[in-house]
Amino acid sequence: MISGKKIIAIIPARGGSKGLPGKNVKPLLGKPLIAWTIGQAKKSKYIDKLIVSTDYPEIADTAKKYGAEAPFLRPKKFARDSSPSWELVIHAIEWLEKRNEFFDIIVLLEPTSPLREDNNIDKAIEIFVKNLNKADALISVGEIHLEIPQIAKKIEGGYVKPFARTKKVYQRQQASKSYFPYGVIYMSKVDTYKTFKTFYQKRIIPYPIERWQNYEIDDNYDFICVEAILKARLKKRN
């Protein structure tokens, strides 16, 4: 707890994945992918409760083994490819509230973004709580270095054309900075999340992450990149 605010951290981990089947329990440097995010969350001095929302018994068992709670199996209707993420968050919050567990702040930690510094979670929480009077949500963002919107292209009528409608020809170095939201951390007040059903609310503040953290695991190529970066970071630290 921080400044009297009770915090719930949710790790979403659906069993079905077409890009990389079984990715949440796939071994990453000797332990399941989801275990990295659980370990990082457990180091937080502000998180009051840590749960994993999953529809898959194997993921639930793995979560419990590494110290998280998996108090329910997410209903299949909230675990489809087409299911919006807000459904799992609202389901978890309502499930807890029915058992008289109430929270002020939601922290969502995606297991497919395991490249976190040890202090990322608590630092982001501190920034958010400090700005509660002027912010309703916080999202981790990384600067886009290659696929920036100003030089992105589309294929139309068999021809390559600019994606953005502009007559100006951009070089990468000339384009204004753009950012992409990564799953390192998402945060919101519980009451505003219930209203908007998204972390993308009217008053969002950024939590900038470093270049090496700009990865999310959706397929095997992502997994290889993240594993190499994590291995290099651990070697540097030791």
N, C-alpha and C positions, 0 to 999 in steps of 0.2 A: 504494500500500500504506500502511496505517496500523496501528501497533502490531503489526506482523508479520502482519497479516491480509490475505490476497490477495482482491481483490474483482472479481467479474464483473458487469457491467451488461448486462441483456437488454432490448431494445426489441421488444415483440411487434407485428407488423404484418401481419395477415391480409389477403389480397387481396379476399375477398368481404365486402361490406357492403351490407345491404339498406336501412338507414336513410339512408346517404349513400354511394352507389357511388364507389369510387376515392378515398375520403377521405384515405387515408394519403399520397397523392401530389398531392392537390388543392392548388393554389397558395394560400398564406396570406401575404398581404402580400409577394408576389413570390418566394416559395420554397415547395417542397413542405412540407406539414404535418409530415411525419416529420423533415424537416431541422431544425426548431426543437429537437426533443428531442435529436437527435444533437449539435447544436451546444452545447446545455447540458451534456450528458454529457461532451463532449470538454474542457470547461473544468475538470472535476473533477481535483484533484490526487491523489485517492485511488483512482480506478477504474483497475484494471490491464488490463482487457480490455473492449471494447465491441462487442457483436454485435447484429445485427437478426435476429430469427427470423421468416421470412416464407415463404409458399408461392408467392409471385408474383414472377416474374423482374423485372418493371418496378420493384417496390419494392426488390428486392435491388440492382439497378443504381443506383437513386437513393441508397440507403444508402451504397454504396461511393463514389459521387460526392461525398458530403458527409462522408466520413471515417470511417464505421463499417465493421465487417467484416460480411459476410453469407456465411459459409463454407459454408452448406448451404441447400437449399430444404426447408422444413418438409414432412414427409409429409402428404398430403391427409387422412389419418385423424386428424391432429391440428389440422386447419384447417377443420373444419366449424362450422356455426352452433351445434351442440350440444356441441362439444368443450370440456371444462373447461380452464381456463387452466393448471392444474398440469401437464397433459400436455406443453405446449410448453416449460415450464421444465425438467421432468425430462428431456425429449428433448435440450435444449440442453446440460444438465449432463453427461448420459451421453455425448453425442457428443464433448464436450471431454475427458472423462476417458478415453475410449478412445484418445485421442491424447496421453495423459499430461499433460493440463492440469487441474490441480486448484485449487479455490478454497475459501475459508472462508466468504465472504459473498456472497449474491445480492442484486443491486439490480434491481428491475423498474421500468422507466419507460414509462408508456403514452404513445404519441405523440398520443393524443386529449386529453391534458391538458398542453398546451404553455405554460400560464401559470405559469411558474416564475421566481423571482428567481435571479440568477446564483449566489447562495451556498446555495440550498435543498438541493441534492444533497449537497454537502460538509458542510453543517451537520447534516443528518440523519444522515450517516455518522458524524460525530463523536459525536453523541448516542448512537447505537446502540452504537458501539464502547466508549464510556464505561460503558455499562450492560450489557455482555455477561454479567456474572455474574448478572444478574437479569432479563434479557430474551432472548427467542429471535427476536422479529420486531418490526418497526416499520412503522406504516402512517400515511400522511398523512391527516388528517381536517380537515374544515371544519365550522364550526358551522352548523346548519340554521336559517335565518331565517324561512322561510315554511311549508313543508310539514312541520311538526313532528308527531311521532306522536300527541301528546295531542289535537290538534284535527283529525287526518286523519279522513276519512269513507269509508264504503263504501256500495254500493247493494245492498240485500238485500230480495228480494221486491217490488221496484219502489219501495222507499222508501230515503231517505237516512238512514243510521244511523251512530253513532260507530264508528270502526274499533277503538279501544281500549275495553275493557270497564271503564268507570268512570262513576260517577254525578256526578262533579264536572264542572262546566262551566268549561272553560279559556278564558281570553283568551290571545293569543299572548305577551303580556308576562309572564303569570303562569306559563307552563309552564317546566319545568326544561330546562336546555340539552341539546340533542341534537346528535349529530355524524354526518356521512356520510363514508365513505371515498372519497377522490378519488385519481385515478391519478398524482398528482404524484410520489409515490415509495412503493414497497413494498420491504421489506428483510427478509432472514432469514438465519440461519445455514444453511449448506448442509446440514449433517447433520440438523437438525430439520426442514428443508423436505422432505427425503427421507422422513422419518418421517410427518409430518402431511399432506404433499402439499397444503399451503395456507399462505398467510401468516397465516391466522387460527388461531393456535396458542394454547397455554395462557398464555403470557407475552408479551403484545403491548404495546409502548409507543407512545404517539401522537406524531405530528409535526404540530402545528397549523399550518394554512395560513391566509392572510388571505381576507377576504370576496371580493375580486376574483378569487381563484383557484378559486372553487367552481363550476367548469364542466368538463364533459366533452363532447367532440364525438361525438354519436350521429346527428344529423340536420342538415339545412341551417340550422335555426333556431339550434342550438347554434353552428354554424360562424360565422354572422353575429354572434352575441354575442361569441364569443371573438375574432374579427377586430377588432371595435370596441374591445374592452378592450385588446387587444395594441397597437393603433394609438394609443390614448390613453396607454398606459404608455410607449411609445417616444417619443411627443411630449413627455411630461412629463420623461423622462430626458434628452432632448436640449435 
